[in-house]
Amino acid sequence: MDVSITRQMAMDQAHHKEIIAAMAALGEEFLMRAANRDGEPDNKAYKKWSKQQIAKTQFQALEQALMATYVGLKQGMETPNQQLAKLNMIGYEGGTMMYDSVATLFGRIATILNGFNHKIPPPTNLSDLTGVAFQAFTQEVKDVVAEHLETGAAGPLLMDYPSNLS
């Protein structure tokens, strides 16, 4: 503190602006605590803030500790729809582009769906699986599928799967 700040200034709320000015003149960062209606510091607000900061710090520390030791895929932290949306026949391994077969793609879809059973039912908003598979195909496979599907009365097959549903 500084000699220009007296006990009276600290005790009287009318002088708090002078304390802030004196600390600013010293070049020190200074924040006043929240006060209740009586002008006394609000202990409940401080305790609530303190608990929140401690919880955030503990959570961040736990996350950093787990991330440093965790080895493996993080797909278990995603919803089934997010996992299905990421599926693609084209992948990269060591900087080289790799193509999966259709059977491999359907095996990866089945792996995601194998997590569901009578105790853990699939979500009600599960993505349309035929649309997921079609969007995961390479353009060449999409062209072959389009050639082999009958157009029917609805007109030509559109390469955008959701448009074909309507």
N, C-alpha and C positions, 0 to 999 in steps of 0.2 A: 504494500500500500504506500501511500504518500502522506506527508505531513499535512497537505492541504485538505485531506479528507478527515473529518472529525467524526466522533461517535454520534454527535447530534445529527449530522447529515445522514448517517446510516439508519438512525432510529426514526427520523421524520420523513414521511413519504414525499413531502413537498420539496425536499432537497435531493431527491434521487437523480434528477436531471443534472445537478451539479456534480454528483459522483461520476456519472457517465462522461461528462465533459472533462473532469479531472483525469479520468483514466485514458480518455482519448488524447489528452495533452501529453500523457506519459508514453503514448504509443502502444498501450496494452489493450488487448481484446477483453471486453467485459460485457457480460449479459446479466440483466436483472432477472431474478426468479419470479415466476408468476405469483400473484398475491390474491388472496380471497377478498371478500367484501370488507373485512375488518382491517385490511392492509397488512395482514400477516402472511408469510409465505404459505402457499398451498401445498401441504405435505402429501395429500392424496394424488394430486396431479403429478408430483415428482415421483412418487412410488410407482404409479402406473407407467410413466415414461421409462423409469429405470427397469422395471420388469420387462417391458417390451424390448429395450435395448439388450438386456441380458439374454432374452430368448432368441433374438435375432443373431446375436454373437454366437451362442451355443449351437444354433442350427447351422450357421456358416462354418463353424469349426468342425462340426460333425460331417458336413458335406465335403469339406476339403480333405478331411482324414479318409473318408470313404473313397473319394475320387482318386486319391493317391495310391490306394491299395486295390481298387477294383480293376479286375481284368475280365473282359467279356463284352458281349453285346448289350446295348442299352435299349433294345427294342421292347423289353418287358415293361418299360416305363411309358410306352405309347399305347394308345387305344387300338383295338383291332382295325378300325377304319383307317387310322394313320398308318398302320403297318401295311394294310392292303394297298393304300394309295402310293406307297413307296416302291411297290413291286415293279420291276422292269426286266425285260429280257436282256437288255444290254447292261453290262457291268464292267468295272475296271479292276484289274488285278495287277499290281506292280506297274501301273502306268500303261498297261496294254488293254485294249478294248476286248471284252470277251462276250460271246453270245451264248445265252442259255437256250436249251431246247424247250419246246412247248411242254414236254413231260416234266422237266425240271421246274418250270414256272408253276405248273399245276401242283407239283409237290410242295412248293413253297407256300402256295395258297392253302393247301391241306394242312401244312404244319401250323399255320395260324389258327385254322378252324379246329384242329385237334384239341385246343385248350378248352373247348366248350363241352359240357356234358349235362346230365340232368341236375347236378348240383350247381353248376356255373353255366347258366343259359347264355346264348349270344345276346348282344344288346339289341334292343328293339329297332334301333336306327342303323343296323348293319348295312353296309354298302351292297348294291346289287352285284353279285359275284360275276355274272356274265359281262357286265360293264367293266368291272375291275380287270378281268382277264383280257378283254378286248383292248383296253387302254394300255395294258402292259406289253402288248405285242409290238414287235418292230413294224415299221411301215410295210415291209415286204410281206410279212405274215398277214397284216390287215388287208392288203391287196388280194392275197390268195383267198382269204375268208370272204371278201366281198364278191369275188368271182364265183364262189361255190354256193352262195346263199341265193335263194330265189327272191326276186324283188317283190312279187305279189302285187296286189291291188294298191298298196301304199305308195308305189313308185320306186325310184331307184334307192339303193342302200346308201345312206350317208356315212361318211367316215367318222363322224362324231356320234358316238354311241348314244348319249342322252337324247339327241335329236331323233334317233330311230324309235325311241320308246313312245314318242308322242304321235 
